Each structure stands twice: as structure tokens, then as C-alpha cells.
Amino acid sequence: MKCPDCGYDNVVGLSVCECCGQDLTAFDETDAYRDELKAVLLSDLDDAGLIDPVCATVDVSIAEVLERMRAKYRGSVLILENEKLIGIFTERDLIKRLPATAVLENERVGDYMTPDPDTYQLDDSLCLAVNGMAVRGNRHLPVMDGERLVGLLGVRKILAYIAEKADL
């Protein structure tokens, strides 16, 4: 919230301006922010700004998958077979599943992916997706329109969307 005295943009919910010390309790807009945040969390995933996922097939080498991830600055690769989503390979899979002695050019991504990843539909709420991410520990969400993959949503994108739309 902006301080009425100095104009400093404080974090919502503070009782005193971080810049000038002005008492902000008389200007509390917490209820308005709460309603705005609620509206954002109830919006469809389609509104959250999906990104184009990096995709591969099960036979692609880990070395190639990592190069694709690096080139697009993504933390995951979606694994497709006949245009159907069958798995996801993430930074976490790399760390937890791949042996340290592995020769990346010789290892297939299909052997280390997480099969049947959690997916969400375009018309699912952002709140549902965030809850699923928190409960299951996912950081990357494949988003579908029926059976068709339409995009990917990650933690950073979700936080940026919430901050922008809720004017935080």
C-alpha cells in the first residue's frame, strides 16, 4: 500500500510505513486486497499466461534434453508419444534418479522421467493448481485442453501472475 505521506510503496498489511514511519492503520486496504487476491486465485489457468513447453520423446538422450532445457531456460521437459503426454523430466528427476556416473549422451530420458504427470485443464482454477503443487511438491504443471497439451505453468510464472494481478 502506498503511504499517503511520502508515497512509498509498502507491502500490504504493514501498520507503519517502512520509509517515513507514518501510521498506516487508518488507511488499511487489506480487505480490498484480500478480495482482489481471491478473484485472482479463482481465475482460470488459461488467464495465467501459459508458456510453451519444451518437449521430447522417450528416446531422446538426457544430454539433448538438458540442452533443450538450457536453450529455453526451462526446468522441465514434457515427454510425448504420438502427441500424447506420457511423462515429465525435471531438474529434480536429474538429481534424484540419474546416477552420478551416467554418460548423458547414452541415457534415454524415458528411463528417468516421471510417468503420468499431474495435469490440469485450462478451465481449472489457479487455486486448484497451486494447492496441487503444494500438496504434491510439483513446480511445473502441464496444462491440457481435454487430451491436448496446450502449455506449461511454473511456480515463477504463477507468482508473477498473482503479484501483477493482485497488485502486490
C-alpha positions in Angstrom: 0.0 0.0 0.0 1.2 3.5 -0.8 2.0 5.7 2.1 -0.3 8.8 1.9 2.5 11.0 3.3 5.6 10.0 1.4 4.2 7.8 -1.4 6.4 4.8 -0.6 5.0 1.5 -1.9 4.8 -0.6 1.2 4.0 -4.3 1.4 0.3 -4.9 2.0 -0.6 -5.4 5.7 2.2 -3.3 7.3 1.0 -1.0 10.1 3.8 1.6 9.7 5.4 3.0 6.5 8.9 1.5 6.0 10.2 4.8 4.7 8.8 7.5 6.9 7.2 5.7 9.8 3.7 7.0 9.1 0.9 5.0 10.8 -0.9 3.2 8.1 -3.7 1.5 10.1 -6.2 4.2 9.3 -5.5 3.6 5.5 -5.7 -0.2 5.7 -6.8 -1.7 2.4 -6.4 -5.3 3.5 -10.0 -6.3 2.8 -9.8 -4.9 -0.8 -6.5 -6.7 -1.4 -7.9 -9.9 0.0 -10.9 -9.7 -2.3 -8.6 -9.0 -5.3 -6.3 -11.9 -4.4 -9.3 -14.2 -4.1 -10.5 -13.2 -7.5 -7.1 -13.9 -9.0 -6.8 -17.3 -7.3 -10.3 -18.2 -8.7 -9.3 -17.3 -12.2 -8.8 -20.0 -14.9 -5.4 -21.3 -15.7 -6.0 -20.0 -19.2 -5.6 -16.5 -17.8 -2.4 -17.2 -16.0 -0.1 -16.9 -19.1 0.9 -20.3 -20.1 4.4 -20.8 -21.6 5.4 -23.1 -24.5 6.8 -26.3 -23.0 10.0 -27.9 -24.2 9.0 -31.4 -25.5 10.9 -34.6 -26.3 10.2 -38.3 -27.0 11.3 -41.2 -24.7 14.3 -42.0 -27.0 16.0 -38.6 -26.7 19.2 -38.6 -24.7 19.5 -36.8 -21.4 22.3 -34.7 -22.9 19.9 -33.4 -25.7 17.1 -32.9 -23.2 19.4 -30.8 -20.9 20.5 -28.7 -23.9 16.8 -28.1 -24.8 16.1 -27.1 -21.2 19.1 -24.7 -21.2 18.2 -23.2 -24.5 14.7 -22.3 -23.4 15.6 -21.7 -19.8 13.0 -24.2 -18.6 13.2 -26.5 -15.6 11.3 -29.3 -17.2 10.7 -31.2 -20.5 7.4 -32.8 -21.3 7.7 -36.3 -22.8 5.3 -37.0 -25.6 4.4 -40.1 -27.6 2.2 -39.7 -30.6 1.4 -36.1 -29.3 0.1 -37.6 -26.1 1.7 -36.5 -22.8 3.2 -39.6 -21.1 5.8 -38.1 -18.7 7.8 -35.2 -17.5 11.5 -34.8 -16.8 12.5 -32.1 -14.4 15.6 -30.8 -12.6 14.5 -32.9 -9.7 14.5 -36.1 -11.8 18.0 -35.3 -12.9 19.2 -35.0 -9.3 17.2 -37.9 -7.8 17.1 -40.5 -10.5 20.2 -40.2 -12.7 23.3 -41.9 -11.3 26.3 -39.6 -11.0 28.3 -42.0 -13.2 25.8 -41.8 -16.1 27.0 -40.9 -19.5 24.4 -38.3 -20.5 24.7 -39.0 -24.3 23.9 -42.7 -23.7 20.9 -42.4 -21.3 17.4 -42.1 -22.6 15.1 -39.6 -21.0 12.3 -42.2 -21.0 14.2 -44.2 -18.4 14.4 -41.3 -15.9 11.2 -39.3 -16.5 8.3 -39.2 -14.1 5.5 -41.1 -15.9 1.9 -39.9 -16.0 2.4 -36.4 -14.5 -0.3 -34.5 -12.8 -2.1 -32.3 -15.3 -4.7 -29.5 -15.1 -7.3 -28.3 -17.5 -7.5 -24.8 -19.0 -10.6 -24.1 -17.1 -9.3 -25.3 -13.7 -8.8 -22.5 -11.2 -5.4 -21.2 -10.3 -6.2 -22.0 -6.7 -6.7 -25.7 -7.5 -3.4 -25.8 -9.3 -1.5 -24.1 -6.6 -3.0 -26.4 -4.0 -2.0 -29.4 -6.1 1.5 -28.1 -6.4 1.8 -27.6 -2.7 0.4 -31.0 -1.8 2.4 -33.0 -4.3 5.5 -30.8 -4.4 5.3 -30.1 -8.2 6.9 -27.0 -9.6 5.8 -27.5 -13.3 2.3 -28.0 -14.4 1.3 -29.4 -17.8 -2.0 -27.7 -18.8 -4.4 -29.6 -21.1 -7.4 -28.8 -23.2 -9.1 -32.2 -22.9 -6.4 -34.6 -24.0 -4.4 -32.0 -25.9 -1.3 -30.4 -24.3 -1.7 -26.6 -24.6 1.1 -25.2 -22.3 3.0 -25.3 -19.1 2.8 -23.3 -16.0 5.6 -23.0 -13.4 5.9 -21.6 -9.9 7.7 -18.5 -11.1 5.0 -17.7 -13.7 2.2 -18.3 -11.1 3.9 -16.0 -8.5 4.5 -13.3 -11.2 0.8 -13.5 -12.3 -0.6 -13.3 -8.8 1.7 -10.3 -7.9 0.7 -8.5 -11.1 -3.0 -9.1 -11.0 -3.4 -8.7 -7.2 -1.3 -5.5 -7.4 1.1 -6.7 -4.8 
